[in-house]
């Protein structure tokens, strides 16, 4: 077991294209860290540099107490599981799992013990004599994981391992990987584009965009205290609602104003908004922070947005309501699925001001609301 440390790691491709730009990250011993972000954000390139499959342009990578910049992949004592499983089609499951141990010259009896123990752990004892073409996608993925487990490496690296599976099997395999990590307690770096997968698997989530780490923190911290507008919009399903407006002051109160909307901001935000009156700002609120008036969660007419229901999506006991305000803002709120809300109906949406965030303008505008929550938002 070992920690993995990246110090200002950069990858530059021909044409001065920076795929990864100055990433510094410490994955603690036995920690499960998930790198997540949109396609092209640099997460897989970062993982491949840790594995030694991509050369580093700048920076340092340590695995345990060794700098591994110039150490070939086979000597880094890591095991990698790929998206396409990368199994040898002409070998049985047993031989696929045993192959790496055989190359290392381990005794035959030890190889057999390790393979059978891993097969039992993964529930594939009955598949050891089959070849990959006779396996389902989920079974192939278990074999690929088993091949990594038998090596007892210092770190596991997973590159989008569940993306080829159907939705039901992805959920099952997520739970399986979580269980395996708790049992094996091996340092793990996992790459995915699926933010739901990241939030359910990771001890810590690292959100990336354009080769840069936007935020690294525990899943709940990422959700409750996003560092900037990109993180707020990327993490969460449906994503956070955003309103462009201005901060206005009146009679000792601060308001967020957008067209006909006038939302009174709580006192907790006054300090971080000092000197910003009259300035443009972006207000963010998650779908669960909006409530239609029929639910009666908030009294009075303050902090209300008038909207028209456009689409409703049923999700079992909950329903996502997509609505549009007179100022052409599209909002989504999550309510009880039994609410009698019809498409085309006029609704009043109450905003829970205790759950709002305020961002500076721009796609990656900083969350100024975090001034008073300090290290909760950036606990890496």
C-alpha positions as MATLAB code, in Angstrom:
seq = 'XXXXXXXXXXXXXXXXXXXXXXXXXXXXXXXXXXXXXXXXXXXXXXXXXXXXXXXXXXXXXXXXXXXXXXXXXXXXXXXXXXXXXXXXXXXXXXXXXXXXXXXXXXXXXXXXXXXXXXXXXXXXXXXXXXXXXXXXXXXXXXXXXXXXXXXXXXXXXXXXXXXXXXXXXXXXXXXXXXXXXXXXXXXXXXXXXXXXXXXXXXXXXXXXXXXXXXXXXXXXXXXXXXXXXXXXXXXXXXXXXXXXXXXXXXXXXXXXXXXXXXXXXXXXXXXXXXXXXXXXXXXXXXXXXXXXXXXXXXXXXXXXXXXXXXXXXXXXXXXXXXXXXXXXXXXXXXXXXXXXXXXXXXXXXXXXXXXXXXXXXXXXXXXXXXXXXXXXXXXX';
ca = [
       0.000    0.000    0.000;
       1.180    3.533   -0.643;
       0.174    7.107   -1.167;
       0.325    8.616   -4.664;
       1.479   12.235   -4.973;
       1.353   14.468   -8.044;
       3.293   17.743   -7.917;
       2.563   20.320  -10.641;
       2.126   17.585  -13.236;
       1.657   18.825  -16.809;
       1.161   17.051  -20.127;
       1.781   19.005  -23.328;
       1.036   17.429  -26.691;
       2.471   18.612  -30.037;
       1.116   22.021  -31.022;
       1.494   23.230  -27.407;
      -1.798   21.576  -26.417;
      -1.957   21.316  -22.612;
      -4.043   18.259  -21.774;
      -3.098   18.498  -18.088;
      -1.985   21.768  -16.563;
      -0.112   21.873  -13.261;
      -2.082   19.244  -11.348;
      -1.033   18.835   -7.717;
      -2.808   16.114   -5.793;
      -2.141   13.761   -2.886;
      -3.982   10.446   -2.786;
      -3.578    9.117    0.713;
      -2.717    5.508    1.537;
      -5.862    3.307    1.199;
      -7.937    6.234   -0.105;
     -10.417    5.879   -2.986;
     -10.147    9.022   -5.138;
     -12.290    9.619   -8.222;
     -11.251   11.941  -11.060;
     -14.354   13.249  -12.826;
     -15.099   15.775  -15.517;
     -16.365   16.170  -19.079;
     -14.721   14.527  -22.069;
     -11.306   16.082  -22.765;
     -10.804   17.468  -19.250;
      -7.526   15.572  -18.738;
      -8.632   12.952  -16.226;
      -7.622    9.866  -18.241;
      -4.336   11.492  -19.279;
      -3.579   12.143  -15.601;
      -4.277    8.495  -14.765;
      -2.143    7.265  -17.660;
       0.765    9.417  -16.468;
       0.499    7.796  -13.029;
       0.523    4.398  -14.749;
       3.500    5.333  -16.916;
       1.564    4.955  -20.163;
       2.024    8.668  -20.932;
       5.232   10.622  -20.456;
       5.151   13.621  -18.133;
       6.026   16.978  -19.700;
       6.580   18.719  -16.351;
       6.251   17.891  -12.670;
       6.788   14.906  -10.397;
       4.823   11.748   -9.566;
       5.587    9.686   -6.459;
       4.191    6.254   -5.616;
       5.114    5.479   -2.045;
       8.550    6.905   -1.434;
       9.719    6.589   -5.074;
       9.704    9.194   -7.812;
       8.385    7.204  -10.798;
       8.747    9.745  -13.630;
      11.285    7.601  -15.475;
      10.249    4.163  -14.178;
       8.511    1.921  -16.758;
       4.905    0.830  -16.071;
       5.796   -2.772  -15.203;
       8.080   -1.609  -12.394;
       5.703    0.874  -10.745;
       3.863   -1.810   -8.735;
       0.423   -0.659   -9.862;
      -2.466   -2.528  -11.484;
      -4.742   -0.926  -14.073;
      -8.259   -1.889  -15.166;
      -9.281   -0.554  -18.571;
     -12.610    0.393  -20.115;
     -12.376   -2.419  -22.695;
     -11.217   -5.042  -20.118;
      -8.050   -5.869  -22.191;
      -8.357   -9.637  -21.670;
      -6.397  -12.122  -23.787;
      -9.084  -13.769  -25.965;
      -7.181  -17.048  -26.452;
      -6.658  -17.602  -22.715;
      -9.094  -18.956  -20.139;
     -10.209  -16.805  -17.234;
      -7.747  -18.677  -14.996;
      -4.814  -18.038  -17.348;
      -5.802  -14.372  -17.809;
      -5.734  -13.855  -14.047;
      -2.523  -15.844  -13.599;
      -0.580  -14.325  -16.499;
       0.981  -11.374  -14.642;
       2.006  -13.567  -11.711;
       3.584  -16.074  -14.083;
       5.641  -13.304  -15.699;
       6.894  -12.331  -12.250;
       8.096  -15.890  -11.715;
       5.907  -16.692   -8.726;
       5.614  -20.369   -7.700;
       2.801  -22.304   -9.332;
       1.143  -23.152   -6.022;
       1.153  -19.474   -4.976;
      -0.322  -18.438   -8.315;
      -3.098  -21.000   -7.955;
      -3.893  -19.851   -4.412;
      -4.084  -16.183   -5.385;
      -6.196  -16.787   -8.490;
      -8.711  -18.960   -6.674;
      -8.946  -16.573   -3.711;
      -9.618  -13.618   -6.049;
     -12.137  -15.658   -8.066;
     -14.006  -16.536   -4.870;
     -13.975  -12.919   -3.741;
     -15.504  -11.857   -7.070;
     -17.924  -14.749   -7.399;
     -16.403  -16.118  -10.609;
     -15.096  -19.492   -9.386;
     -17.314  -21.264  -11.907;
     -15.900  -19.290  -14.844;
     -12.199  -20.128  -14.543;
     -12.219  -22.558  -17.485;
     -14.104  -20.246  -19.860;
     -12.642  -17.901  -22.420;
     -13.609  -14.186  -22.584;
     -15.927  -14.634  -25.604;
     -18.146  -16.894  -23.471;
     -18.579  -14.225  -20.764;
     -21.027  -11.358  -20.332;
     -19.791   -7.780  -19.999;
     -20.150   -7.879  -16.230;
     -18.268  -11.170  -15.991;
     -15.435   -9.833  -18.152;
     -15.190   -6.810  -15.914;
     -14.914   -9.047  -12.848;
     -12.126  -10.985  -14.524;
     -10.276   -7.753  -15.315;
     -10.624   -6.664  -11.675;
      -9.507  -10.123  -10.526;
      -6.391   -9.915  -12.676;
      -5.544   -6.658  -10.871;
      -6.323   -8.020   -7.397;
      -4.025  -11.053   -7.603;
      -1.008   -8.810   -8.038;
      -1.569   -7.110   -4.634;
      -0.199   -3.806   -6.023;
       0.517   -0.581   -4.184;
      -2.314    1.127   -6.074;
      -5.263    0.274   -8.319;
      -5.966    2.486  -11.341;
      -9.416    2.296  -12.990;
     -10.075    4.006  -16.334;
     -13.867    4.234  -16.960;
     -14.277    0.519  -16.104;
     -18.092    0.513  -16.053;
     -18.896    2.598  -19.117;
     -19.535   -0.438  -21.354;
     -22.084   -1.967  -18.979;
     -25.845   -1.420  -18.991;
     -27.413    0.831  -16.352;
     -28.522   -1.935  -13.961;
     -25.171   -3.711  -14.091;
     -23.292   -0.439  -13.564;
     -25.149    0.076  -10.288;
     -24.382   -3.488   -9.187;
     -20.702   -3.202  -10.097;
     -20.423    0.146   -8.299;
     -21.520   -1.529   -5.090;
     -19.138   -4.420   -5.793;
     -16.145   -2.107   -6.272;
     -16.995   -0.212   -3.088;
     -17.178   -3.490   -1.153;
     -13.880   -4.690   -2.637;
     -12.104   -1.476   -1.706;
     -13.259   -1.698    1.885;
     -12.038   -5.291    2.080;
      -8.724   -4.851    0.257;
      -7.941   -1.312    1.552;
      -5.735   -0.547   -1.450;
      -5.019    2.998   -2.653;
      -7.322    3.540   -5.637;
      -7.553    6.168   -8.381;
     -10.691    5.898  -10.473;
     -11.587    7.877  -13.621;
     -15.150    8.455  -14.828;
     -17.218   11.028  -16.736;
     -20.304   10.016  -14.705;
     -20.709   12.389  -11.763;
     -23.217   10.060  -10.069;
     -20.627    7.277  -10.184;
     -18.028    9.637   -8.759;
     -20.232   10.747   -5.875;
     -21.211    7.210   -4.860;
     -17.736    5.650   -5.077;
     -15.196    8.211   -3.951;
     -13.874    8.964   -0.488;
     -12.811   12.132   -2.281;
     -13.847   13.544   -5.651;
     -11.559   15.572   -7.915;
     -13.458   17.659  -10.468;
     -11.418   18.607  -13.543;
     -11.953   20.943  -16.494;
      -9.515   21.894  -19.278;
      -6.692   20.006  -17.583;
      -7.060   21.890  -14.286;
      -8.380   20.661  -10.923;
     -11.432   22.777  -10.097;
     -12.087   21.262   -6.668;
     -10.984   18.237   -4.647;
     -13.092   17.338   -1.624;
     -15.443   14.797   -0.065;
     -18.562   14.116   -2.186;
     -20.978   15.916    0.144;
     -18.654   18.919    0.352;
     -18.513   19.115   -3.441;
     -22.311   19.038   -3.561;
     -23.034   21.461   -0.717;
     -20.098   23.847   -1.185;
     -19.075   23.914   -4.877;
     -15.968   26.033   -5.400;
     -17.186   27.646   -8.604;
     -20.025   27.726  -11.091;
     -18.591   24.914  -13.207;
     -18.465   22.488  -10.270;
     -21.951   23.552   -9.159;
     -23.379   22.896  -12.609;
     -21.487   19.677  -13.283;
     -22.235   17.884  -10.009;
     -25.871   17.105   -9.294;
     -28.763   15.626  -11.285;
     -30.613   17.689  -12.395;
     -27.908   20.382  -12.291;
     -28.086   23.540  -10.212;
     -30.324   26.367  -11.446;
     -28.585   29.648  -12.287;
     -30.045   33.167  -12.458;
     -28.097   36.199  -13.735;
     -28.871   39.389  -11.834;
     -27.530   42.141   -9.575;
     -27.039   42.709   -5.863;
     -29.067   45.655   -4.553;
     -29.251   47.124   -1.042;
     -32.269   48.660    0.717;
     -33.003   49.458    4.382;
     -30.123   47.376    5.663;
     -31.062   44.353    3.543;
     -29.416   42.913    0.442;
     -31.480   41.622   -2.458;
     -30.729   39.608   -5.563;
     -32.697   41.237   -8.366;
     -33.501   39.814  -11.788;
     -36.269   41.423  -13.837;
     -39.422   41.139  -11.745;
     -37.763   38.790   -9.258;
     -36.564   40.174   -5.938;
     -34.979   37.718   -3.512;
     -33.887   38.841   -0.047;
     -30.485   37.417    0.837;
     -29.847   36.007    4.313;
     -27.571   37.813    6.754;
     -24.933   35.078    6.419;
     -24.165   36.381    2.910;
     -23.821   40.078    3.790;
     -20.167   39.857    4.744;
     -19.046   38.114    1.542;
     -21.072   40.598   -0.550;
     -19.574   43.723    1.018;
     -18.783   46.259   -1.691;
     -20.664   44.328   -4.388;
     -23.919   46.323   -4.445;
     -24.977   47.135   -7.981;
     -22.623   44.522   -9.382;
     -23.696   41.590  -11.585;
     -23.867   38.250   -9.829;
     -25.133   34.728  -10.529;
     -27.472   33.089   -8.018;
     -27.464   29.295   -7.883;
     -29.992   27.039   -6.208;
     -30.391   23.286   -6.516;
     -33.753   21.775   -7.561;
     -34.538   20.720   -4.000;
     -34.115   24.364   -2.925;
     -37.240   25.319   -4.899;
     -40.759   24.507   -3.723;
     -44.127   25.104   -5.360;
     -46.613   27.028   -3.203;
     -48.964   24.078   -2.821;
     -46.357   22.357   -0.695;
     -46.450   25.327    1.678;
     -42.858   25.018    2.842;
     -42.365   28.789    3.026;
     -44.848   31.350    4.220;
     -45.581   34.708    2.619;
     -44.868   36.090   -0.835;
     -41.213   37.014   -0.330;
     -38.561   35.121   -2.254;
     -41.001   33.839   -4.869;
     -40.469   33.268   -8.581;
     -43.431   33.178  -10.940;
     -43.100   30.415  -13.531;
     -44.989   28.299  -16.042;
     -44.671   24.521  -16.039;
     -43.204   23.218  -19.296;
     -42.358   19.566  -18.664;
     -42.725   17.121  -15.765;
     -40.627   13.984  -15.303;
     -41.750   11.293  -12.863;
     -39.047    9.571  -10.788;
     -40.975    7.243   -8.524;
     -41.972    9.174   -5.409;
     -40.413   12.395   -6.759;
     -41.061   14.506   -9.819;
     -38.796   16.968  -11.625;
     -40.726   20.020  -12.784;
     -39.155   22.082  -15.570;
     -40.556   25.602  -15.644;
     -39.846   28.976  -17.231;
     -40.042   32.429  -15.648;
     -41.247   35.623  -17.396;
     -37.570   36.647  -17.584;
     -36.892   33.566  -19.760;
     -34.986   31.658  -17.115;
     -35.505   27.913  -17.194;
     -35.697   26.309  -13.761;
     -36.119   22.792  -12.463;
     -37.446   21.862   -9.039;
     -37.900   18.454   -7.438;
     -41.249   17.937   -5.712;
     -43.531   15.155   -4.481;
     -44.683   13.144   -7.506;
     -48.270   13.314   -6.245;
     -48.469   17.082   -6.709;
     -51.183   17.935   -9.273;
     -48.905   20.011  -11.513;
     -49.852   20.064  -15.188;
     -47.882   21.303  -18.172;
     -48.830   24.909  -18.937;
     -49.900   25.628  -15.346;
     -48.741   28.810  -13.599;
     -46.822   28.162  -10.373;
     -45.142   30.189   -7.674;
     -41.755   28.766   -6.766;
     -40.464   29.631   -3.313;
     -36.673   29.846   -3.064;
     -35.091   28.466    0.092;
     -32.580   31.260    0.643;
     -30.641   29.153    3.139;
     -29.586   26.952    0.213;
     -28.569   29.563   -2.374;
     -25.060   30.228   -3.643;
     -23.732   33.391   -5.273;
     -21.145   33.193   -8.028;
     -19.107   35.766   -9.866;
     -20.101   36.023  -13.557;
     -18.565   33.578  -16.023;
     -18.602   29.841  -16.629;
     -16.079   29.307  -13.844;
     -17.129   32.191  -11.606;
     -15.941   31.779   -8.014;
     -18.514   30.918   -5.355;
     -18.337   34.022   -3.158;
     -20.786   32.421   -0.693;
     -17.950   30.263    0.626;
     -16.243   33.132    2.430;
     -17.929   32.106    5.665;
     -17.550   28.320    5.361;
     -13.775   28.316    4.928;
     -12.047   25.011    4.595;
     -15.313   23.054    4.292;
     -15.371   24.026    0.641;
     -11.796   23.180   -0.190;
     -10.982   20.256    2.071;
      -8.749   18.285   -0.239;
];
